[in-house]
Amino acid sequence: MPRPAIGVIYIALLFASFILPQTARAGFVLGAASNFAVLYEGNGNNTLQITNITVNFNVGVGGVGKLTDSGPSTVNGNIDFSAANTGQFSNNNANNIIAGSVNFNDANVTTALNTVNALNASLGGETGTAISIGTGNGQILTVNASAGMLDANGNRVFTVTGFNTTNGDTLTINGDAAGDSVVLNFTNSVNFNNQVVLKGISEDKVLYNFVGGSGLTGGPTLQINDNGSSSPNNLVQGVFLDPNGPISVVNTNITGRVFGGDSHDMQIVSGDVIDSPPVPEPAHSVFVLGLIMALALVFRRRFTPTRTH
C-alpha cells in the first residue's frame, strides 16, 4: 500500500479513537460463556434433565455431569461436554432434534464455567443498593439502573433483600444513559415466576447473580416458571447465574442464559424455550473498520498508477 494511504488511515484511527463517541462501559463480561445458552456445572455425578423444550443455542456440561434428553426436545446448537466420557449423554427419544453435534473433551466448557464462577464470586462480594422486589409493602417492580451502586467496571449493583412475585407480575429494568450493566445479587432462594421487560438495556447486560453456598452446603435454590407456554407473550429476559445451587426451569420463555447447578440435578422441562441473545459487534468498532476499508479503497485508487497502452 502506498505510504500516503497508510498515513491518512493512521490519522483516521486517531480521530475515531479520540473524537467519536466511545462505546458504553463494558460491565461484566461473559467471555467464553457467551457461546452457550445453558451451562451445567456437572459436579457430583448428577444430571441435567431436558424434556419437551427448545434451546436455540449451545448447551454445555462440565465435570462428570450427565445430560439426559427425554424429549421430544430441540437443541438448535451443539451439546458440549468438558469430559471425554461418551456415557455422560443419554438420548432417550427418537424425535429429539440436535441441529449441531454432540462433542466431548471440549475445553471451552471448562473455560466458560471458570469465567462465570469467577464473575459470581467477584460481583457477589460487591456492595449493592438494597431493593425488595414484589408487590408487597415497600417492594418494587421497576428497577432503574441509575439507582444501583456503580462499580469500577461499569456495573450497577443491587442487593435483593426480598423477592415475592406472581405470574401476573412484570419486573421492568430500565437501563441508564451510560449503558452500564445491571447486577442483581440474590442470597436467598427464589421462585422467579414473574415476567421481565428490559428497556434501554440488552439481555446480556442484566445478571441475576445467586450468591453463597458451595458443593457441600448448597447455594440458593432457583426456580424459574413464568407460565410461558399458556401465555406466549410471557417472557423472562437476562442471564441467570447460580453456580452453587439447584436450578429448575419449567414452562418458561427465556431470552437470555441459564448457568449453574453445581452438584445437584438440574432440570429444564415442560415447554421451556431458551433463546440466547446474539452478541453484537460494538458500534464503534464497526465504524472504525468501515472507515479503514473506505479509506484504503480511496487511496488505492488514487495512488495506483494509471496503465497506458
Phi and psi in degrees as a GROMACS rama.xvg file:
@    title "Ramachandran Plot"
@    xaxis  label "Phi"
@    yaxis  label "Psi"
@TYPE xy
-59.1816  146.194  PRO-2
-60.2983  -37.2823  ARG-3
-57.3851  -37.9321  PRO-4
-65.3635  -41.505  ALA-5
-60.8126  -42.7003  ILE-6
-62.7905  -43.1289  GLY-7
-68.2961  -40.576  VAL-8
-63.4603  -37.8974  ILE-9
-62.0573  -43.0298  TYR-10
-63.0501  -40.3129  ILE-11
-62.3039  -39.307  ALA-12
-64.4936  -41.2182  LEU-13
-62.3244  -41.4498  LEU-14
-60.3648  -46.247  PHE-15
-64.1454  -34.1921  ALA-16
-77.0671  -34.2355  SER-17
-109.995  -21.3172  PHE-18
-102.595  -44.0885  ILE-19
-69.8395  153.051  LEU-20
-61.0448  139.547  PRO-21
-85.4572  161.872  GLN-22
-71.3091  165.254  THR-23
-63.602  157.919  ALA-24
-57.3074  145.715  ARG-25
-66.9528  -39.2077  ALA-26
67.0097  -160.663  GLY-27
-64.953  149.811  PHE-28
-121.939  125.189  VAL-29
-78.5547  -22.0348  LEU-30
56.7271  -130.31  GLY-31
-61.8184  -22.6696  ALA-32
-68.7244  -17.5905  ALA-33
-68.8993  -7.71501  SER-34
-86.9457  5.13374  ASN-35
-134.27  145.338  PHE-36
-89.9284  -33.2287  ALA-37
-132.542  131.982  VAL-38
-128.446  126.251  LEU-39
-112.226  126.529  TYR-40
-58.3739  -42.3419  GLU-41
74.1225  26.8932  GLY-42
-85.2545  155.168  ASN-43
74.8868  14.8492  GLY-44
63.0267  32.4182  ASN-45
-96.7965  -175.53  ASN-46
-128.372  137.136  THR-47
-92.0976  113.939  LEU-48
-100.184  122.271  GLN-49
-120.808  132.238  ILE-50
-147.659  125.245  THR-51
54.8062  55.4012  ASN-52
-138.142  168.838  ILE-53
-129.416  126.192  THR-54
-119.343  118.487  VAL-55
-98.0357  58.5217  ASN-56
174.021  -164.738  PHE-57
-83.0171  151.479  ASN-58
-118.319  132.098  VAL-59
-119.832  139.308  GLY-60
-126.817  123.628  VAL-61
-96.8151  172.239  GLY-62
53.0343  -133.809  GLY-63
-99.9931  17.181  VAL-64
-65.7855  148.112  GLY-65
-107.372  158.407  LYS-66
-130.146  124.573  LEU-67
-116.665  120.715  THR-68
-106.412  101.902  ASP-69
-88.4051  -13.9897  SER-70
58.5873  -172.44  GLY-71
-70.9782  126.828  PRO-72
-133.286  155.255  SER-73
-126.806  124.503  THR-74
-116.313  105.914  VAL-75
-87.5817  66.625  ASN-76
172.768  -160.04  GLY-77
-95.9027  159.609  ASN-78
-114.199  114.47  ILE-79
-115.033  133.173  ASP-80
-113.263  138.822  PHE-81
-74.1318  -26.2007  SER-82
-88.0708  164.096  ALA-83
-92.3137  -3.27554  ALA-84
-79.9955  107.6  ASN-85
-67.911  -17.3847  THR-86
-71.4409  -4.93026  GLY-87
-80.7618  -5.0744  GLN-88
-116.154  131.126  PHE-89
-127.127  120.55  SER-90
-107.726  105.116  ASN-91
-106.269  14.8424  ASN-92
-144.011  125.11  ASN-93
-66.462  -16.2886  ALA-94
-91.154  0.22382  ASN-95
-65.9944  142.803  ASN-96
-119.487  122.878  ILE-97
-120.507  102.298  ILE-98
-66.8009  -31.0527  ALA-99
-94.5455  -131.899  GLY-100
-133.535  164.049  SER-101
-100.957  118.014  VAL-102
-118.56  145.542  ASN-103
-123.385  161.326  PHE-104
58.6017  42.7157  ASN-105
-98.7098  107.576  ASP-106
-66.4081  -20.6953  ALA-107
-63.2161  -30.2369  ASN-108
-65.3175  -46.4105  VAL-109
-62.7453  -42.7393  THR-110
-60.4744  -43.9675  THR-111
-63.4513  -43.5479  ALA-112
-66.1114  -39.3777  LEU-113
-60.8737  -38.9433  ASN-114
-64.6562  -49.9227  THR-115
-72.8821  -29.7161  VAL-116
-67.3642  -38.6634  ASN-117
-66.6539  -39.3353  ALA-118
-61.0171  -45.0453  LEU-119
-56.5452  -45.333  ASN-120
-71.0356  -45.2785  ALA-121
-69.1789  -46.6644  SER-122
-71.7962  -32.9857  LEU-123
-66.7408  -21.5955  GLY-124
-87.4134  -1.14185  GLY-125
-88.0159  150.097  GLU-126
-78.0237  130.232  THR-127
-124.089  164.643  GLY-128
-68.6444  127.884  THR-129
-75.0879  128.314  ALA-130
-139.064  152.386  ILE-131
-121.794  124.817  SER-132
-101.799  132.191  ILE-133
148.626  -162.663  GLY-134
-114.597  5.79063  THR-135
-78.7239  -179.43  GLY-136
-60.8775  123.603  ASN-137
80.2384  3.06531  GLY-138
-97.0391  160.781  GLN-139
-130.956  155.6  ILE-140
-121.622  9.22519  LEU-141
-128.214  124.571  THR-142
-115.878  120.451  VAL-143
-98.3802  122.84  ASN-144
-53.7269  -37.3568  ALA-145
-61.9712  -17.8492  SER-146
-83.9427  -11.3907  ALA-147
-79.5546  155.743  GLY-148
-67.6102  126.855  MET-149
-90.3363  120.276  LEU-150
-91.8097  -177.454  ASP-151
-71.832  -13.3825  ALA-152
-105.125  6.59547  ASN-153
86.237  28.9896  GLY-154
-105.474  133.422  ASN-155
-95.7676  112.055  ARG-156
-104.5  133.599  VAL-157
-124.717  145.804  PHE-158
-108.442  117.997  THR-159
-86.3791  110.674  VAL-160
-91.4078  -16.1981  THR-161
-156.255  149.88  GLY-162
-150.131  116.944  PHE-163
-150.225  96.8366  ASN-164
-130.719  168.567  THR-165
-127.046  172.976  THR-166
-59.9617  -24.5536  ASN-167
-83.6763  -5.04153  GLY-168
-91.8747  147.902  ASP-169
-125.169  120.374  THR-170
-88.5862  123.169  LEU-171
-107.197  128.647  THR-172
-117.891  118.463  ILE-173
-100.573  126.57  ASN-174
-72.5906  169.661  GLY-175
-110.314  171.349  ASP-176
-64.7305  -26.9052  ALA-177
-79.5886  -10.614  ALA-178
75.6384  27.6968  GLY-179
-68.5174  152.357  ASP-180
-79.1174  158.779  SER-181
-117.547  129.724  VAL-182
-121.825  122.969  VAL-183
-109.754  109.811  LEU-184
-89.6036  122.881  ASN-185
-109.68  136.465  PHE-186
-115.484  -4.9793  THR-187
-119.104  159.107  ASN-188
-67.5878  145.059  SER-189
-140.358  153.995  VAL-190
-104.663  101.348  ASN-191
-87.5211  82.864  PHE-192
-110.039  10.4222  ASN-193
-94.7419  169.147  ASN-194
-87.3579  162  GLN-195
-131.96  131.463  VAL-196
-118.473  126.332  VAL-197
-103.128  133.153  LEU-198
-126.048  120.817  LYS-199
72.5767  19.3631  GLY-200
-155.348  143.896  ILE-201
-93.2977  164.739  SER-202
-60.6113  -38.6096  GLU-203
-77.0533  3.26278  ASP-204
-112.537  12.8697  LYS-205
-124.876  119.657  VAL-206
-120.115  121.465  LEU-207
-93.509  103.41  TYR-208
-107.856  111.021  ASN-209
-95.569  119.541  PHE-210
-113.143  141.441  VAL-211
110.264  165.867  GLY-212
80.7154  178.286  GLY-213
-156.838  -177.214  SER-214
-60.3074  -26.8294  GLY-215
-87.1424  -42.6097  LEU-216
-95.2971  -18.5329  THR-217
79.1412  143.147  GLY-218
-101.338  -171.505  GLY-219
-60.3366  142.222  PRO-220
-82.9203  132.054  THR-221
-115.341  117.02  LEU-222
-115.097  127.984  GLN-223
-119.588  118.761  ILE-224
-156.091  99.6611  ASN-225
-103.559  15.4774  ASP-226
58.471  41.177  ASN-227
-68.6228  -35.7918  GLY-228
-70.4408  -29.3648  SER-229
-83.7272  -18.1997  SER-230
-133.281  91.013  SER-231
-57.1524  -23.8666  PRO-232
-79.005  -11.3239  ASN-233
-67.3744  134.297  ASN-234
-151.486  137.981  LEU-235
-116.028  131.633  VAL-236
-122.52  139.735  GLN-237
128.101  179.855  GLY-238
-107.294  123.068  VAL-239
-99.1821  129.057  PHE-240
-133.275  110.69  LEU-241
-138.141  78.3797  ASP-242
-66.1052  -29.0892  PRO-243
-108.955  1.7263  ASN-244
-123.032  163.757  GLY-245
-72.377  145.503  PRO-246
-127.441  136.274  ILE-247
-134.833  123.592  SER-248
-117.233  118.99  VAL-249
-134.757  128.203  VAL-250
54.3646  46.8795  ASN-251
-133.074  142.101  THR-252
-102.241  116.555  ASN-253
-119.065  129.387  ILE-254
-106.523  101.128  THR-255
160.249  -141.092  GLY-256
-147.444  156.128  ARG-257
-131.804  117.61  VAL-258
-127.083  136.903  PHE-259
138.032  -145.471  GLY-260
106.139  -22.9686  GLY-261
44.0376  -130.422  ASP-262
-101.698  41.0927  SER-263
-120.734  157.543  HIS-264
-66.5191  144.455  ASP-265
-126.723  137.21  MET-266
-127.347  138.77  GLN-267
-129.404  103.241  ILE-268
-144.801  170.165  VAL-269
62.6236  57.3461  SER-270
85.9688  10.9445  GLY-271
-62.6846  145.377  ASP-272
-128.63  121.593  VAL-273
-117.271  112.719  ILE-274
-104.438  120.312  ASP-275
-85.3115  128.073  SER-276
-68.5739  144.754  PRO-277
-67.5961  152.828  PRO-278
-95.7508  107.56  VAL-279
-74.8635  148.14  PRO-280
-72.5427  130.969  GLU-281
-54.9307  135.365  PRO-282
-59.3045  -37.5459  ALA-283
-63.9974  -42.5673  HIS-284
-64.8559  -40.7809  SER-285
-62.4124  -41.4181  VAL-286
-63.8247  -45.6586  PHE-287
-61.9306  -44.3544  VAL-288
-60.9637  -43.5678  LEU-289
-63.2478  -39.2263  GLY-290
-63.9781  -42.7036  LEU-291
-62.7039  -44.9647  ILE-292
-64.6872  -40.826  MET-293
-65.622  -44.5419  ALA-294
-66.856  -38.4626  LEU-295
-60.9424  -41.1292  ALA-296
-66.0191  -43.75  LEU-297
-61.0268  -47.7233  VAL-298
-78.003  -22.6965  PHE-299
-64.5616  -43.6091  ARG-300
-67.2054  -38.141  ARG-301
-70.962  -36.7751  ARG-302
-105.21  4.42438  PHE-303
-80.6718  122.43  THR-304
-58.5678  141.326  PRO-305
-77.6335  130.494  THR-306
-74.8254  142.061  ARG-307
-117.235  147.579  THR-308
